[in-house]
Amino acid sequence: MPIAGRGRALHDLLHEDCFLWMRSQKEGAVEAIVTDPPFGLVEYSDDQLTKRQAGRGGIWRIPPELDGVQRKPLPRFTVLKPHEVGALVAFFESWGREALRILAPGGHAIIAGNPILSPLVASALMAAGFERRGEIIRLVRTLRGGDRPKLAEQEYAGVSVMARSCYEPWGVFRKPLRERTVAENLRRWKTGGLRRTPDGRPFPDVLKSETPPANEETIAPHPSLKPQRFMRQIVWAALPLGEGVVLDPFMGSGSTVSAAAAIGYRAVGIEKQRDFFEMARRAVPKLAVLDVDWESFESYNGGNGRT
Ligand SMILES: C[S@@+](CC[C@H](N)C(=O)[O-])C[C@H]1O[C@@H](n2cnc3c(N)ncnc32)[C@H](O)[C@@H]1O
C-alpha cells in the first residue's frame, strides 16, 4: 500500500566523529541503533575515497558492465590484510562498548553487514557485551562475487571464484535486559522486543529488497546508499512501541534518519566526512517525504499467520 512519507518527526544531524559523540552521552540515551558502518574501515578513508574518484586502485573495484551499463565501484573486502581484519575486530569491540553504554537496557542495534565480514563484527559486538539475536537477510542482487578468475577469464570460463552474492545480512543485537522479563523491560524502558509489522505480523528475518531506485540515488548519491523501502521496514522494527530515539552513528547520506522521519520516529544521525554530512542535510528532507510502498513487508517466508 503506498503511503505518504510524513517526514516531520524531529531529527538531529551532526557533523562529528561518532565515538566522540557517544562518549559525551549519558547511559541509556537512545532506544535503538540502526546503522551501516564502514566495514573495511579503510574504504571511507580520504586516501581510498580519492582512489575511488580516480576509478582505479585501492579497495574500490569497478564491477563489469551489466546490460551495457557501467556499474558504480564496490569495496572489495577480500583484499583486507590480516592486520586490517585485526583492526576491524578491535574497532567494533571498542565501538560496541560505547554503543552498549548509550543504549537503553533491552535496546536493539541492527547493523548492516556483508557475508564476508559480518561474523567478525558479530563476535566483536558479543565480546563488547551485546546479545546476538539473529540476522535480517536483505535479499538483494548485488554485483559482489561471481567473477571468473582474473586474467584467465577465457581459460576458466566455467568458474566463479566466489558465489555471486544475492543477500546482505543485517546483524540483530540487543543490550541485555535490565528487568526480569521482556514485558517488564518494555514497561520501564520501552525496549526489549521488535515491533510487529503495521498489519500485526511478526517482523520477518528475510526481506525482499532492491538496489536504491534512481530517484533516491539522485537525491543522495552516496556510494553506500540504502533504499528507503528497506530502511523504513527495519527502522520501524527497531522501536517495539514506536517510542524513543533511533541513532545512526555512521549516517552517510542519511537513509536511516530519513526513514525514521518518514515513519514519525525521533532520530539522530552522525557523519564525520563533511561532504557526506552536507549531502545528508540536503537529502534527508527529500528522502523523508517520498511516497514509498513499505508497509507490505514483502518477505520471503513471513507467511500471513498472526501468531
Ligand atoms: C557505509 S556508509 C553509510 C551510508 C548510508 N547507509 C547511506 O545510506 O547513506 C558509512 C559512513 O560512515 C561514515 N563514518 C566513518 N567513520 C565514522 C565515524 N567515526 N563517525 C561518524 N561517521 C563515520 C563514513 O564517512 C560513511 O559515510
The ligand as an SDF file (V2000), in Angstrom:
LIG
                    3D

 27 29  0  0  0  0  0  0  0  0999 V2000
   28.6530    2.6710    4.7380 C   0  0  0  0  0  0  0  0  0  0  0  0
   28.4570    4.3710    4.8780 S   0  0  0  0  0  0  0  0  0  0  0  0
   26.7540    4.6020    5.3130 C   0  0  0  0  0  0  0  0  0  0  0  0
   25.8950    5.0630    4.1640 C   0  0  0  0  0  0  0  0  0  0  0  0
   24.4140    5.0650    4.4750 C   0  0  0  0  0  0  0  0  0  0  0  0
   23.9240    3.7070    4.5170 N   0  0  0  0  0  0  0  0  0  0  0  0
   23.5770    5.8370    3.4410 C   0  0  0  0  0  0  0  0  0  0  0  0
   22.5040    5.3160    3.0600 O   0  0  0  0  0  0  0  0  0  0  0  0
   23.9790    6.9050    3.0110 O   0  0  0  0  0  0  0  0  0  0  0  0
   29.3160    4.6940    6.3680 C   0  0  0  0  0  0  0  0  0  0  0  0
   29.5180    6.1690    6.6670 C   0  0  0  0  0  0  0  0  0  0  0  0
   30.1330    6.2980    7.9600 O   0  0  0  0  0  0  0  0  0  0  0  0
   30.9840    7.4320    7.9260 C   0  0  0  0  0  0  0  0  0  0  0  0
   31.9330    7.2800    9.0540 N   0  0  0  0  0  0  0  0  0  0  0  0
   33.0410    6.5010    9.1170 C   0  0  0  0  0  0  0  0  0  0  0  0
   33.6050    6.5870   10.3350 N   0  0  0  0  0  0  0  0  0  0  0  0
   32.8230    7.4320   11.0690 C   0  0  0  0  0  0  0  0  0  0  0  0
   32.8690    7.9080   12.4230 C   0  0  0  0  0  0  0  0  0  0  0  0
   33.8450    7.5430   13.2540 N   0  0  0  0  0  0  0  0  0  0  0  0
   31.9060    8.7590   12.8520 N   0  0  0  0  0  0  0  0  0  0  0  0
   30.9000    9.1430   12.0130 C   0  0  0  0  0  0  0  0  0  0  0  0
   30.8180    8.7350   10.7230 N   0  0  0  0  0  0  0  0  0  0  0  0
   31.7590    7.8830   10.2540 C   0  0  0  0  0  0  0  0  0  0  0  0
   31.5950    7.3730    6.5370 C   0  0  0  0  0  0  0  0  0  0  0  0
   32.1020    8.6300    6.1430 O   0  0  0  0  0  0  0  0  0  0  0  0
   30.4080    6.9000    5.6780 C   0  0  0  0  0  0  0  0  0  0  0  0
   29.7010    7.9770    5.1070 O   0  0  0  0  0  0  0  0  0  0  0  0
  1  2  1  0
  2  3  1  0
  2 10  1  0
  3  4  1  0
  4  5  1  0
  5  6  1  0
  5  7  1  0
  7  8  2  0
  7  9  1  0
 10 11  1  0
 11 12  1  0
 11 26  1  0
 12 13  1  0
 13 14  1  0
 13 24  1  0
 14 15  1  0
 14 23  1  0
 15 16  2  0
 16 17  1  0
 17 18  1  0
 17 23  2  0
 18 19  1  0
 18 20  2  0
 20 21  1  0
 21 22  2  0
 22 23  1  0
 24 25  1  0
 24 26  1  0
 26 27  1  0
M  CHG  2   2   1   9  -1
M  END
$$$$
